[in-house]
Amino acid sequence: MTKARWTMARWTMARWTLPHRPDARAVVLAMAFVLAIAAILAPRLQSRNEAYRLLAIVDVTGSMNVRDYDRGGRPLSRLEAAKSALRTLAAQLPCGSQLGLGIFTERRSFLLFEPIDTCADFAPLDGAISALDWRMAWEGDSYVAQGLYSGINLAAGLNADLIFLTDGQEAPPLPRSGIPPFTGEMGKVRGLIVGVGGATPVPIPRFDTFGREVGFYGPTDVPQENRSGPPPEGAEAREGWHPRNAPWGAELSGGEEHMSAVRTEHLEALAARTGLSYAALTSTPLEGAVAAAARPRPVPGHRDTAPVPAALALLLLVGLYAAPLIRSVRYKRIATP
């Protein structure tokens, strides 16, 4: 055997006996494949989360049709602003939280449905909030204090914290005796009164029996004074006063009850009387105010570990296919004179 043939034979034997150097691309693809399988089979770990159980009651009386909010340069009614804030809150609550829905009109709150899961049942919950309408009101009066007390009783029966959204305008106005007494246990139900509306009095839209807007309420269209109970001091000086037949006088009382603004002082007084908190509805989401006023409750939850291996697999694939492209771009920049 010649020297050349002997050298070729030795090289051939070494080629088949020495281990091959693995291909880097194949190794990366294999690692990405293993990580993808790990993401599919990754376990869900048990955990304890903090969530909320809430009942939201929305005022649907006539003054909530006042348009003193703004959305993209277009006027927005108080009711629409309250609905928008409530929908945003439902989307921001941690999974495991529950939210029920009700409406207030006349002198009581009415439950639409009990609290449901804000994550698993988000679509029907969001749709129900969107469907709230002023036409749901069965009476034109607005006894806000009585409606709040009714809402507190509903929340207590559901073991939920309360979110009561209203502009606070009593119609008819409160009597001279002031806010009616609260017979419940102060602080037993926690939650939040949300003041809806601007601070400047503006006209209240008026609708006909077909739901068409036909103008605004005037001074003679709404009661400007509550004439239940004893008359106020100085009533005898009013025109047409009679101690038996006209203890309030015969003339119509004046006022601005046909105009509407958020009644902040009244709502703060109701919050102090019932043990609730108060917050104004602004562009700031309600999540922070609700978190400060409501009680977080521990609920069983799960922590998904799949995103960790899935993210690693994605990074490997991005690096594998992006590296040649980066090298090509750098080579073109160097080669370009």
Secondary structure, DSSP 4 states (H G I P E B T S, - for coil): --HHHHHHHHHHHHHHHSPPPPPHHHHHHHHHHHHHHHHHHPPEEEEEEEE-EEEEEEE-SGGGG---EEETTEEE-HHHHHHHHHHHHHHHSPTT-EEEEEEEEBTEEEEEEEEEETTTTHHHHHHHHHT--GGG-S-S-B-HHHHHHHHHHHHHHTT-EEEEEE----BSPP-TT-SPPP-S-TTSS-EEEEE-S-SS-EEPEEE-TTS-EEEE--TTTS-SS---SSPPTTGGGSTT-BTTTBTT-SSPPP-STTEE---HHHHHHHHHHHT-EEEE--SS-THHHHHHHS--EEEEEEEE-THHHHHHHHHHHHHHHHHHHHHHHHHHHHH--
